[in-house]
């Protein structure tokens, strides 16, 4: 299992719409509203062998209202 986080910058006024779309898609294990450069932080788990870049492009970037993302890949849980 691979775990990674995606920070999501939303178009103005679309944060709740983006967060709702993520929740409805049932692809994120956790979704948080954040302050700062990005508006939403989402945690994902995918099976080993799944290409994270393709997952982000195919499942996340297609959500309307997303202006930018930053993917944080994790290596080990302590």
mmCIF file of the N, C-alpha and C atoms, coordinates in Angstrom:
data_MODEL
# 
_entry.id   MODEL 
# 
loop_
_atom_site.group_PDB 
_atom_site.id 
_atom_site.type_symbol 
_atom_site.label_atom_id 
_atom_site.label_alt_id 
_atom_site.label_comp_id 
_atom_site.label_asym_id 
_atom_site.label_entity_id 
_atom_site.label_seq_id 
_atom_site.pdbx_PDB_ins_code 
_atom_site.Cartn_x 
_atom_site.Cartn_y 
_atom_site.Cartn_z 
_atom_site.occupancy 
_atom_site.B_iso_or_equiv 
_atom_site.pdbx_formal_charge 
_atom_site.auth_seq_id 
_atom_site.auth_comp_id 
_atom_site.auth_asym_id 
_atom_site.auth_atom_id 
_atom_site.pdbx_PDB_model_num 
ATOM 1   N N  . UNK A 1 1  ? 0.847   -1.176 0.000   1.00 0.00 ? 1  UNK A N  1 
ATOM 2   C CA . UNK A 1 1  ? 0.000   0.000  0.000   1.00 0.00 ? 1  UNK A CA 1 
ATOM 3   C C  . UNK A 1 1  ? 0.891   1.237  0.000   1.00 0.00 ? 1  UNK A C  1 
ATOM 4   N N  . UNK A 1 2  ? 0.580   2.189  -0.861  1.00 0.00 ? 2  UNK A N  1 
ATOM 5   C CA . UNK A 1 2  ? 1.281   3.463  -0.932  1.00 0.00 ? 2  UNK A CA 1 
ATOM 6   C C  . UNK A 1 2  ? 0.386   4.556  -0.366  1.00 0.00 ? 2  UNK A C  1 
ATOM 7   N N  . UNK A 1 3  ? 0.955   5.416  0.455   1.00 0.00 ? 3  UNK A N  1 
ATOM 8   C CA . UNK A 1 3  ? 0.209   6.539  1.017   1.00 0.00 ? 3  UNK A CA 1 
ATOM 9   C C  . UNK A 1 3  ? 0.823   7.829  0.503   1.00 0.00 ? 3  UNK A C  1 
ATOM 10  N N  . UNK A 1 4  ? -0.024  8.766  0.109   1.00 0.00 ? 4  UNK A N  1 
ATOM 11  C CA . UNK A 1 4  ? 0.465   10.079 -0.310  1.00 0.00 ? 4  UNK A CA 1 
ATOM 12  C C  . UNK A 1 4  ? -0.600  11.129 -0.008  1.00 0.00 ? 4  UNK A C  1 
ATOM 13  N N  . UNK A 1 5  ? -0.160  12.361 0.005   1.00 0.00 ? 5  UNK A N  1 
ATOM 14  C CA . UNK A 1 5  ? -1.035  13.495 0.279   1.00 0.00 ? 5  UNK A CA 1 
ATOM 15  C C  . UNK A 1 5  ? -1.033  14.413 -0.933  1.00 0.00 ? 5  UNK A C  1 
ATOM 16  N N  . UNK A 1 6  ? -2.156  15.077 -1.159  1.00 0.00 ? 6  UNK A N  1 
ATOM 17  C CA . UNK A 1 6  ? -2.233  16.069 -2.230  1.00 0.00 ? 6  UNK A CA 1 
ATOM 18  C C  . UNK A 1 6  ? -2.758  17.362 -1.629  1.00 0.00 ? 6  UNK A C  1 
ATOM 19  N N  . UNK A 1 7  ? -1.963  18.419 -1.785  1.00 0.00 ? 7  UNK A N  1 
ATOM 20  C CA . UNK A 1 7  ? -2.415  19.752 -1.413  1.00 0.00 ? 7  UNK A CA 1 
ATOM 21  C C  . UNK A 1 7  ? -3.115  20.327 -2.640  1.00 0.00 ? 7  UNK A C  1 
ATOM 22  N N  . UNK A 1 8  ? -4.285  20.894 -2.432  1.00 0.00 ? 8  UNK A N  1 
ATOM 23  C CA . UNK A 1 8  ? -5.104  21.354 -3.552  1.00 0.00 ? 8  UNK A CA 1 
ATOM 24  C C  . UNK A 1 8  ? -5.419  22.835 -3.399  1.00 0.00 ? 8  UNK A C  1 
ATOM 25  N N  . UNK A 1 9  ? -5.083  23.606 -4.432  1.00 0.00 ? 9  UNK A N  1 
ATOM 26  C CA . UNK A 1 9  ? -5.460  25.015 -4.496  1.00 0.00 ? 9  UNK A CA 1 
ATOM 27  C C  . UNK A 1 9  ? -6.711  25.088 -5.367  1.00 0.00 ? 9  UNK A C  1 
ATOM 28  N N  . UNK A 1 10 ? -7.741  25.690 -4.831  1.00 0.00 ? 10 UNK A N  1 
ATOM 29  C CA . UNK A 1 10 ? -9.022  25.753 -5.530  1.00 0.00 ? 10 UNK A CA 1 
ATOM 30  C C  . UNK A 1 10 ? -9.215  27.120 -6.186  1.00 0.00 ? 10 UNK A C  1 
ATOM 31  N N  . UNK A 1 11 ? -10.007 27.139 -7.227  1.00 0.00 ? 11 UNK A N  1 
ATOM 32  C CA . UNK A 1 11 ? -10.425 28.411 -7.810  1.00 0.00 ? 11 UNK A CA 1 
ATOM 33  C C  . UNK A 1 11 ? -11.219 29.167 -6.746  1.00 0.00 ? 11 UNK A C  1 
ATOM 34  N N  . UNK A 1 12 ? -11.189 30.472 -6.815  1.00 0.00 ? 12 UNK A N  1 
ATOM 35  C CA . UNK A 1 12 ? -11.869 31.287 -5.807  1.00 0.00 ? 12 UNK A CA 1 
ATOM 36  C C  . UNK A 1 12 ? -13.333 30.885 -5.655  1.00 0.00 ? 12 UNK A C  1 
ATOM 37  N N  . UNK A 1 13 ? -13.740 30.662 -4.416  1.00 0.00 ? 13 UNK A N  1 
ATOM 38  C CA . UNK A 1 13 ? -15.123 30.324 -4.111  1.00 0.00 ? 13 UNK A CA 1 
ATOM 39  C C  . UNK A 1 13 ? -15.507 28.881 -4.395  1.00 0.00 ? 13 UNK A C  1 
ATOM 40  N N  . UNK A 1 14 ? -14.561 28.010 -4.710  1.00 0.00 ? 14 UNK A N  1 
ATOM 41  C CA . UNK A 1 14 ? -14.907 26.639 -5.088  1.00 0.00 ? 14 UNK A CA 1 
ATOM 42  C C  . UNK A 1 14 ? -14.395 25.591 -4.113  1.00 0.00 ? 14 UNK A C  1 
ATOM 43  N N  . UNK A 1 15 ? -13.842 26.006 -2.961  1.00 0.00 ? 15 UNK A N  1 
ATOM 44  C CA . UNK A 1 15 ? -13.234 25.062 -2.024  1.00 0.00 ? 15 UNK A CA 1 
ATOM 45  C C  . UNK A 1 15 ? -14.211 23.994 -1.559  1.00 0.00 ? 15 UNK A C  1 
ATOM 46  N N  . UNK A 1 16 ? -15.394 24.396 -1.131  1.00 0.00 ? 16 UNK A N  1 
ATOM 47  C CA . UNK A 1 16 ? -16.353 23.409 -0.616  1.00 0.00 ? 16 UNK A CA 1 
ATOM 48  C C  . UNK A 1 16 ? -16.862 22.500 -1.731  1.00 0.00 ? 16 UNK A C  1 
ATOM 49  N N  . UNK A 1 17 ? -16.984 23.025 -2.918  1.00 0.00 ? 17 UNK A N  1 
ATOM 50  C CA . UNK A 1 17 ? -17.400 22.223 -4.071  1.00 0.00 ? 17 UNK A CA 1 
ATOM 51  C C  . UNK A 1 17 ? -16.345 21.148 -4.381  1.00 0.00 ? 17 UNK A C  1 
ATOM 52  N N  . UNK A 1 18 ? -15.066 21.534 -4.358  1.00 0.00 ? 18 UNK A N  1 
ATOM 53  C CA . UNK A 1 18 ? -13.976 20.594 -4.617  1.00 0.00 ? 18 UNK A CA 1 
ATOM 54  C C  . UNK A 1 18 ? -13.925 19.529 -3.518  1.00 0.00 ? 18 UNK A C  1 
ATOM 55  N N  . UNK A 1 19 ? -14.004 19.956 -2.262  1.00 0.00 ? 19 UNK A N  1 
ATOM 56  C CA . UNK A 1 19 ? -13.961 19.004 -1.146  1.00 0.00 ? 19 UNK A CA 1 
ATOM 57  C C  . UNK A 1 19 ? -15.138 18.029 -1.225  1.00 0.00 ? 19 UNK A C  1 
ATOM 58  N N  . UNK A 1 20 ? -16.305 18.512 -1.568  1.00 0.00 ? 20 UNK A N  1 
ATOM 59  C CA . UNK A 1 20 ? -17.482 17.646 -1.704  1.00 0.00 ? 20 UNK A CA 1 
ATOM 60  C C  . UNK A 1 20 ? -17.294 16.643 -2.845  1.00 0.00 ? 20 UNK A C  1 
ATOM 61  N N  . UNK A 1 21 ? -16.727 17.092 -3.953  1.00 0.00 ? 21 UNK A N  1 
ATOM 62  C CA . UNK A 1 21 ? -16.495 16.191 -5.085  1.00 0.00 ? 21 UNK A CA 1 
ATOM 63  C C  . UNK A 1 21 ? -15.493 15.096 -4.712  1.00 0.00 ? 21 UNK A C  1 
ATOM 64  N N  . UNK A 1 22 ? -14.456 15.460 -3.956  1.00 0.00 ? 22 UNK A N  1 
ATOM 65  C CA . UNK A 1 22 ? -13.500 14.454 -3.480  1.00 0.00 ? 22 UNK A CA 1 
ATOM 66  C C  . UNK A 1 22 ? -14.189 13.435 -2.586  1.00 0.00 ? 22 UNK A C  1 
ATOM 67  N N  . UNK A 1 23 ? -15.018 13.921 -1.672  1.00 0.00 ? 23 UNK A N  1 
ATOM 68  C CA . UNK A 1 23 ? -15.717 13.023 -0.752  1.00 0.00 ? 23 UNK A CA 1 
ATOM 69  C C  . UNK A 1 23 ? -16.668 12.099 -1.503  1.00 0.00 ? 23 UNK A C  1 
ATOM 70  N N  . UNK A 1 24 ? -17.389 12.648 -2.467  1.00 0.00 ? 24 UNK A N  1 
ATOM 71  C CA . UNK A 1 24 ? -18.350 11.850 -3.239  1.00 0.00 ? 24 UNK A CA 1 
ATOM 72  C C  . UNK A 1 24 ? -17.652 10.794 -4.092  1.00 0.00 ? 24 UNK A C  1 
ATOM 73  N N  . UNK A 1 25 ? -16.440 11.093 -4.562  1.00 0.00 ? 25 UNK A N  1 
ATOM 74  C CA . UNK A 1 25 ? -15.698 10.140 -5.388  1.00 0.00 ? 25 UNK A CA 1 
ATOM 75  C C  . UNK A 1 25 ? -15.158 8.977  -4.567  1.00 0.00 ? 25 UNK A C  1 
ATOM 76  N N  . UNK A 1 26 ? -15.119 9.140  -3.241  1.00 0.00 ? 26 UNK A N  1 
ATOM 77  C CA . UNK A 1 26 ? -14.646 8.108  -2.322  1.00 0.00 ? 26 UNK A CA 1 
ATOM 78  C C  . UNK A 1 26 ? -13.252 7.593  -2.697  1.00 0.00 ? 26 UNK A C  1 
ATOM 79  N N  . UNK A 1 27 ? -12.357 8.529  -3.027  1.00 0.00 ? 27 UNK A N  1 
ATOM 80  C CA . UNK A 1 27 ? -10.988 8.157  -3.364  1.00 0.00 ? 27 UNK A CA 1 
ATOM 81  C C  . UNK A 1 27 ? -9.994  8.598  -2.296  1.00 0.00 ? 27 UNK A C  1 
ATOM 82  N N  . UNK A 1 28 ? -10.379 9.533  -1.451  1.00 0.00 ? 28 UNK A N  1 
ATOM 83  C CA . UNK A 1 28 ? -9.498  10.035 -0.391  1.00 0.00 ? 28 UNK A CA 1 
ATOM 84  C C  . UNK A 1 28 ? -9.895  9.408  0.938   1.00 0.00 ? 28 UNK A C  1 
ATOM 85  N N  . UNK A 1 29 ? -8.888  9.072  1.746   1.00 0.00 ? 29 UNK A N  1 
ATOM 86  C CA . UNK A 1 29 ? -9.197  8.508  3.063   1.00 0.00 ? 29 UNK A CA 1 
ATOM 87  C C  . UNK A 1 29 ? -9.495  9.610  4.075   1.00 0.00 ? 29 UNK A C  1 
ATOM 88  N N  . UNK A 1 30 ? -8.906  10.796 3.867   1.00 0.00 ? 30 UNK A N  1 
ATOM 89  C CA . UNK A 1 30 ? -9.145  11.939 4.749   1.00 0.00 ? 30 UNK A CA 1 
ATOM 90  C C  . UNK A 1 30 ? -9.066  13.214 3.916   1.00 0.00 ? 30 UNK A C  1 
ATOM 91  N N  . UNK A 1 31 ? -9.897  14.198 4.260   1.00 0.00 ? 31 UNK A N  1 
ATOM 92  C CA . UNK A 1 31 ? -9.930  15.476 3.553   1.00 0.00 ? 31 UNK A CA 1 
ATOM 93  C C  . UNK A 1 31 ? -9.996  16.584 4.599   1.00 0.00 ? 31 UNK A C  1 
ATOM 94  N N  . UNK A 1 32 ? -9.083  17.549 4.486   1.00 0.00 ? 32 UNK A N  1 
ATOM 95  C CA . UNK A 1 32 ? -9.019  18.649 5.447   1.00 0.00 ? 32 UNK A CA 1 
ATOM 96  C C  . UNK A 1 32 ? -9.033  19.992 4.730   1.00 0.00 ? 32 UNK A C  1 
ATOM 97  N N  . UNK A 1 33 ? -9.673  20.974 5.333   1.00 0.00 ? 33 UNK A N  1 
ATOM 98  C CA . UNK A 1 33 ? -9.563  22.360 4.906   1.00 0.00 ? 33 UNK A CA 1 
ATOM 99  C C  . UNK A 1 33 ? -8.309  22.926 5.550   1.00 0.00 ? 33 UNK A C  1 
ATOM 100 N N  . UNK A 1 34 ? -7.535  23.711 4.807   1.00 0.00 ? 34 UNK A N  1 
ATOM 101 C CA . UNK A 1 34 ? -6.289  24.249 5.338   1.00 0.00 ? 34 UNK A CA 1 
ATOM 102 C C  . UNK A 1 34 ? -6.208  25.756 5.079   1.00 0.00 ? 34 UNK A C  1 
ATOM 103 N N  . UNK A 1 35 ? -5.335  26.411 5.817   1.00 0.00 ? 35 UNK A N  1 
ATOM 104 C CA . UNK A 1 35 ? -5.060  27.833 5.614   1.00 0.00 ? 35 UNK A CA 1 
ATOM 105 C C  . UNK A 1 35 ? -3.673  27.956 5.010   1.00 0.00 ? 35 UNK A C  1 
ATOM 106 N N  . UNK A 1 36 ? -3.481  28.933 4.175   1.00 0.00 ? 36 UNK A N  1 
ATOM 107 C CA . UNK A 1 36 ? -2.170  29.133 3.567   1.00 0.00 ? 36 UNK A CA 1 
ATOM 108 C C  . UNK A 1 36 ? -2.252  29.076 2.058   1.00 0.00 ? 36 UNK A C  1 
ATOM 109 N N  . UNK A 1 37 ? -1.201  28.580 1.449   1.00 0.00 ? 37 UNK A N  1 
ATOM 110 C CA . UNK A 1 37 ? -1.097  28.546 -0.010  1.00 0.00 ? 37 UNK A CA 1 
ATOM 111 C C  . UNK A 1 37 ? -2.136  27.638 -0.651  1.00 0.00 ? 37 UNK A C  1 
ATOM 112 N N  . UNK A 1 38 ? -2.439  26.528 0.016   1.00 0.00 ? 38 UNK A N  1 
ATOM 113 C CA . UNK A 1 38 ? -3.410  25.575 -0.519  1.00 0.00 ? 38 UNK A CA 1 
ATOM 114 C C  . UNK A 1 38 ? -4.668  25.583 0.339   1.00 0.00 ? 38 UNK A C  1 
ATOM 115 N N  . UNK A 1 39 ? -5.788  25.148 -0.232  1.00 0.00 ? 39 UNK A N  1 
ATOM 116 C CA . UNK A 1 39 ? -7.087  25.210 0.435   1.00 0.00 ? 39 UNK A CA 1 
ATOM 117 C C  . UNK A 1 39 ? -7.526  23.884 1.034   1.00 0.00 ? 39 UNK A C  1 
ATOM 118 N N  . UNK A 1 40 ? -7.089  22.783 0.437   1.00 0.00 ? 40 UNK A N  1 
ATOM 119 C CA . UNK A 1 40 ? -7.524  21.452 0.852   1.00 0.00 ? 40 UNK A CA 1 
ATOM 120 C C  . UNK A 1 40 ? -6.299  20.532 0.915   1.00 0.00 ? 40 UNK A C  1 
ATOM 121 N N  . UNK A 1 41 ? -6.274  19.671 1.916   1.00 0.00 ? 41 UNK A N  1 
ATOM 122 C CA . UNK A 1 41 ? -5.261  18.620 2.022   1.00 0.00 ? 41 UNK A CA 1 
ATOM 123 C C  . UNK A 1 41 ? -6.003  17.294 2.050   1.00 0.00 ? 41 UNK A C  1 
ATOM 124 N N  . UNK A 1 42 ? -5.654  16.405 1.132   1.00 0.00 ? 42 UNK A N  1 
ATOM 125 C CA . UNK A 1 42 ? -6.316  15.101 1.062   1.00 0.00 ? 42 UNK A CA 1 
ATOM 126 C C  . UNK A 1 42 ? -5.278  13.988 1.156   1.00 0.00 ? 42 UNK A C  1 
ATOM 127 N N  . UNK A 1 43 ? -5.638  12.944 1.892   1.00 0.00 ? 43 UNK A N  1 
ATOM 128 C CA . UNK A 1 43 ? -4.765  11.780 2.078   1.00 0.00 ? 43 UNK A CA 1 
ATOM 129 C C  . UNK A 1 43 ? -5.327  10.624 1.255   1.00 0.00 ? 43 UNK A C  1 
ATOM 130 N N  . UNK A 1 44 ? -4.424  9.923  0.565   1.00 0.00 ? 44 UNK A N  1 
ATOM 131 C CA . UNK A 1 44 ? -4.817  8.821  -0.309  1.00 0.00 ? 44 UNK A CA 1 
ATOM 132 C C  . UNK A 1 44 ? -4.002  7.576  -0.012  1.00 0.00 ? 44 UNK A C  1 
ATOM 133 N N  . UNK A 1 45 ? -4.606  6.428  -0.229  1.00 0.00 ? 45 UNK A N  1 
ATOM 134 C CA . UNK A 1 45 ? -3.928  5.141  -0.155  1.00 0.00 ? 45 UNK A CA 1 
ATOM 135 C C  . UNK A 1 45 ? -4.235  4.418  -1.462  1.00 0.00 ? 45 UNK A C  1 
ATOM 136 N N  . UNK A 1 46 ? -3.190  3.934  -2.121  1.00 0.00 ? 46 UNK A N  1 
ATOM 137 C CA . UNK A 1 46 ? -3.387  3.145  -3.339  1.00 0.00 ? 46 UNK A CA 1 
ATOM 138 C C  . UNK A 1 46 ? -2.555  1.873  -3.220  1.00 0.00 ? 46 UNK A C  1 
ATOM 139 N N  . UNK A 1 47 ? -2.942  0.856  -3.955  1.00 0.00 ? 47 UNK A N  1 
ATOM 140 C CA . UNK A 1 47 ? -2.207  -0.401 -3.943  1.00 0.00 ? 47 UNK A CA 1 
ATOM 141 C C  . UNK A 1 47 ? -0.808  -0.212 -4.508  1.00 0.00 ? 47 UNK A C  1 
ATOM 142 N N  . UNK A 1 48 ? 0.115   -1.042 -4.040  1.00 0.00 ? 48 UNK A N  1 
ATOM 143 C CA . UNK A 1 48 ? 1.463   -1.047 -4.607  1.00 0.00 ? 48 UNK A CA 1 
ATOM 144 C C  . UNK A 1 48 ? 1.340   -1.296 -6.110  1.00 0.00 ? 48 UNK A C  1 
ATOM 145 N N  . UNK A 1 49 ? 2.165   -0.630 -6.851  1.00 0.00 ? 49 UNK A N  1 
ATOM 146 C CA . UNK A 1 49 ? 2.133   -0.793 -8.296  1.00 0.00 ? 49 UNK A CA 1 
ATOM 147 C C  . UNK A 1 49 ? 1.267   0.217  -9.014  1.00 0.00 ? 49 UNK A C  1 
ATOM 148 N N  . UNK A 1 50 ? 0.378   0.896  -8.284  1.00 0.00 ? 50 UNK A N  1 
ATOM 149 C CA . UNK A 1 50 ? -0.435  1.940  -8.900  1.00 0.00 ? 50 UNK A CA 1 
ATOM 150 C C  . UNK A 1 50 ? 0.461   3.152  -9.129  1.00 0.00 ? 50 UNK A C  1 
ATOM 151 N N  . UNK A 1 51 ? 0.422   3.714  -10.321 1.00 0.00 ? 51 UNK A N  1 
ATOM 152 C CA . UNK A 1 51 ? 1.217   4.889  -10.648 1.00 0.00 ? 51 UNK A CA 1 
ATOM 153 C C  . UNK A 1 51 ? 0.542   6.119  -10.037 1.00 0.00 ? 51 UNK A C  1 
ATOM 154 N N  . UNK A 1 52 ? 1.185   6.721  -9.060  1.00 0.00 ? 52 UNK A N  1 
ATOM 155 C CA . UNK A 1 52 ? 0.597   7.858  -8.350  1.00 0.00 ? 52 UNK A CA 1 
ATOM 156 C C  . UNK A 1 52 ? 0.359   9.033  -9.292  1.00 0.00 ? 52 UNK A C  1 
ATOM 157 N N  . UNK A 1 53 ? 1.282   9.268  -10.212 1.00 0.00 ? 53 UNK A N  1 
ATOM 158 C CA . UNK A 1 53 ? 1.108   10.366 -11.172 1.00 0.00 ? 53 UNK A CA 1 
ATOM 159 C C  . UNK A 1 53 ? -0.133  10.197 -12.021 1.00 0.00 ? 53 UNK A C  1 
ATOM 160 N N  . UNK A 1 54 ? -0.350  8.979  -12.508 1.00 0.00 ? 54 UNK A N  1 
ATOM 161 C CA . UNK A 1 54 ? -1.561  8.728  -13.299 1.00 0.00 ? 54 UNK A CA 1 
ATOM 162 C C  . UNK A 1 54 ? -2.808  8.842  -12.431 1.00 0.00 ? 54 UNK A C  1 
ATOM 163 N N  . UNK A 1 55 ? -2.742  8.348  -11.198 1.00 0.00 ? 55 UNK A N  1 
ATOM 164 C CA . UNK A 1 55 ? -3.886  8.433  -10.292 1.00 0.00 ? 55 UNK A CA 1 
ATOM 165 C C  . UNK A 1 55 ? -4.279  9.890  -10.080 1.00 0.00 ? 55 UNK A C  1 
ATOM 166 N N  . UNK A 1 56 ? -3.289  10.722 -9.785  1.00 0.00 ? 56 UNK A N  1 
ATOM 167 C CA . UNK A 1 56 ? -3.570  12.146 -9.541  1.00 0.00 ? 56 UNK A CA 1 
ATOM 168 C C  . UNK A 1 56 ? -4.155  12.791 -10.798 1.00 0.00 ? 56 UNK A C  1 
ATOM 169 N N  . UNK A 1 57 ? -3.552  12.522 -11.941 1.00 0.00 ? 57 UNK A N  1 
ATOM 170 C CA . UNK A 1 57 ? -4.049  13.099 -13.187 1.00 0.00 ? 57 UNK A CA 1 
ATOM 171 C C  . UNK A 1 57 ? -5.430  12.617 -13.576 1.00 0.00 ? 57 UNK A C  1 
ATOM 172 N N  . UNK A 1 58 ? -5.685  11.326 -13.389 1.00 0.00 ? 58 UNK A N  1 
ATOM 173 C CA . UNK A 1 58 ? -6.956  10.732 -13.817 1.00 0.00 ? 58 UNK A CA 1 
ATOM 174 C C  . UNK A 1 58 ? -8.092  10.951 -12.822 1.00 0.00 ? 58 UNK A C  1 
ATOM 175 N N  . UNK A 1 59 ? -7.792  10.955 -11.536 1.00 0.00 ? 59 UNK A N  1 
ATOM 176 C CA . UNK A 1 59 ? -8.846  10.993 -10.518 1.00 0.00 ? 59 UNK A CA 1 
ATOM 177 C C  . UNK A 1 59 ? -9.017  12.363 -9.845  1.00 0.00 ? 59 UNK A C  1 
ATOM 178 N N  . UNK A 1 60 ? -7.930  13.111 -9.711  1.00 0.00 ? 60 UNK A N  1 
ATOM 179 C CA . UNK A 1 60 ? -7.991  14.359 -8.950  1.00 0.00 ? 60 UNK A CA 1 
ATOM 180 C C  . UNK A 1 60 ? -8.045  15.579 -9.866  1.00 0.00 ? 60 UNK A C  1 
ATOM 181 N N  . UNK A 1 61 ? -7.138  15.660 -10.820 1.00 0.00 ? 61 UNK A N  1 
ATOM 182 C CA . UNK A 1 61 ? -7.076  16.845 -11.677 1.00 0.00 ? 61 UNK A CA 1 
ATOM 183 C C  . UNK A 1 61 ? -8.338  17.058 -12.496 1.00 0.00 ? 61 UNK A C  1 
ATOM 184 N N  . UNK A 1 62 ? -9.136  16.040 -12.672 1.00 0.00 ? 62 UNK A N  1 
ATOM 185 C CA . UNK A 1 62 ? -10.363 16.167 -13.457 1.00 0.00 ? 62 UNK A CA 1 
ATOM 186 C C  . UNK A 1 62 ? -11.518 16.803 -12.675 1.00 0.00 ? 62 UNK A C  1 
ATOM 187 N N  . UNK A 1 63 ? -11.335 17.004 -11.372 1.00 0.00 ? 63 UNK A N  1 
ATOM 188 C CA . UNK A 1 63 ? -12.393 17.601 -10.558 1.00 0.00 ? 63 UNK A CA 1 
ATOM 189 C C  . UNK A 1 63 ? -12.478 19.092 -10.880 1.00 0.00 ? 63 UNK A C  1 
ATOM 190 N N  . UNK A 1 64 ? -13.650 19.569 -11.286 1.00 0.00 ? 64 UNK A N  1 
ATOM 191 C CA . UNK A 1 64 ? -13.796 20.995 -11.598 1.00 0.00 ? 64 UNK A CA 1 
ATOM 192 C C  . UNK A 1 64 ? -13.516 21.866 -10.372 1.00 0.00 ? 64 UNK A C  1 
ATOM 193 N N  . UNK A 1 65 ? -12.852 22.988 -10.604 1.00 0.00 ? 65 UNK A N  1 
ATOM 194 C CA . UNK A 1 65 ? -12.587 23.935 -9.531  1.00 0.00 ? 65 UNK A CA 1 
ATOM 195 C C  . UNK A 1 65 ? -11.190 23.825 -8.946  1.00 0.00 ? 65 UNK A C  1 
ATOM 196 N N  . UNK A 1 66 ? -10.417 22.839 -9.379  1.00 0.00 ? 66 UNK A N  1 
ATOM 197 C CA . UNK A 1 66 ? -9.047  22.713 -8.900  1.00 0.00 ? 66 UNK A CA 1 
ATOM 198 C C  . UNK A 1 66 ? -8.143  23.566 -9.790  1.00 0.00 ? 66 UNK A C  1 
ATOM 199 N N  . UNK A 1 67 ? -7.384  24.472 -9.150  1.00 0.00 ? 67 UNK A N  1 
ATOM 200 C CA . UNK A 1 67 ? -6.491  25.356 -9.888  1.00 0.00 ? 67 UNK A CA 1 
ATOM 201 C C  . UNK A 1 67 ? -5.058  24.831 -9.916  1.00 0.00 ? 67 UNK A C  1 
ATOM 202 N N  . UNK A 1 68 ? -4.636  24.134 -8.850  1.00 0.00 ? 68 UNK A N  1 
ATOM 203 C CA . UNK A 1 68 ? -3.260  23.664 -8.752  1.00 0.00 ? 68 UNK A CA 1 
ATOM 204 C C  . UNK A 1 68 ? -3.191  22.581 -7.683  1.00 0.00 ? 68 UNK A C  1 
ATOM 205 N N  . UNK A 1 69 ? -2.187  21.717 -7.784  1.00 0.00 ? 69 UNK A N  1 
ATOM 206 C CA . UNK A 1 69 ? -1.975  20.693 -6.760  1.00 0.00 ? 69 UNK A CA 1 
ATOM 207 C C  . UNK A 1 69 ? -0.484  20.542 -6.492  1.00 0.00 ? 69 UNK A C  1 
ATOM 208 N N  . UNK A 1 70 ? -0.191  19.973 -5.333  1.00 0.00 ? 70 UNK A N  1 
ATOM 209 C CA . UNK A 1 70 ? 1.172   19.552 -4.997  1.00 0.00 ? 70 UNK A CA 1 
ATOM 210 C C  . UNK A 1 70 ? 1.045   18.199 -4.316  1.00 0.00 ? 70 UNK A C  1 
ATOM 211 N N  . UNK A 1 71 ? 1.735   17.205 -4.855  1.00 0.00 ? 71 UNK A N  1 
ATOM 212 C CA . UNK A 1 71 ? 1.666   15.845 -4.330  1.00 0.00 ? 71 UNK A CA 1 
ATOM 213 C C  . UNK A 1 71 ? 2.861   15.585 -3.427  1.00 0.00 ? 71 UNK A C  1 
ATOM 214 N N  . UNK A 1 72 ? 2.582   15.059 -2.232  1.00 0.00 ? 72 UNK A N  1 
ATOM 215 C CA . UNK A 1 72 ? 3.613   14.708 -1.265  1.00 0.00 ? 72 UNK A CA 1 
ATOM 216 C C  . UNK A 1 72 ? 3.598   13.198 -1.101  1.00 0.00 ? 72 UNK A C  1 
ATOM 217 N N  . UNK A 1 73 ? 4.667   12.546 -1.543  1.00 0.00 ? 73 UNK A N  1 
ATOM 218 C CA . UNK A 1 73 ? 4.759   11.095 -1.451  1.00 0.00 ? 73 UNK A CA 1 
ATOM 219 C C  . UNK A 1 73 ? 5.446   10.741 -0.137  1.00 0.00 ? 73 UNK A C  1 
ATOM 220 N N  . UNK A 1 74 ? 4.866   9.796  0.592   1.00 0.00 ? 74 UNK A N  1 
ATOM 221 C CA . UNK A 1 74 ? 5.439   9.397  1.870   1.00 0.00 ? 74 UNK A CA 1 
ATOM 222 C C  . UNK A 1 74 ? 6.248   8.112  1.709   1.00 0.00 ? 74 UNK A C  1 
ATOM 223 N N  . UNK A 1 75 ? 7.199   7.906  2.623   1.00 0.00 ? 75 UNK A N  1 
ATOM 224 C CA . UNK A 1 75 ? 8.071   6.763  2.524   1.00 0.00 ? 75 UNK A CA 1 
ATOM 225 C C  . UNK A 1 75 ? 7.929   5.781  3.687   1.00 0.00 ? 75 UNK A C  1 
ATOM 226 N N  . UNK A 1 76 ? 7.703   6.290  4.887   1.00 0.00 ? 76 UNK A N  1 
ATOM 227 C CA . UNK A 1 76 ? 7.652   5.412  6.041   1.00 0.00 ? 76 UNK A CA 1 
ATOM 228 C C  . UNK A 1 76 ? 6.826   6.073  7.139   1.00 0.00 ? 76 UNK A C  1 
ATOM 229 N N  . UNK A 1 77 ? 5.999   5.305  7.800   1.00 0.00 ? 77 UNK A N  1 
ATOM 230 C CA . UNK A 1 77 ? 5.235   5.795  8.948   1.00 0.00 ? 77 UNK A CA 1 
ATOM 231 C C  . UNK A 1 77 ? 6.000   5.448  10.223  1.00 0.00 ? 77 UNK A C  1 
ATOM 232 N N  . UNK A 1 78 ? 6.021   6.361  11.153  1.00 0.00 ? 78 UNK A N  1 
ATOM 233 C CA . UNK A 1 78 ? 6.723   6.126  12.415  1.00 0.00 ? 78 UNK A CA 1 
ATOM 234 C C  . UNK A 1 78 ? 5.731   5.955  13.535  1.00 0.00 ? 78 UNK A C  1 
# 
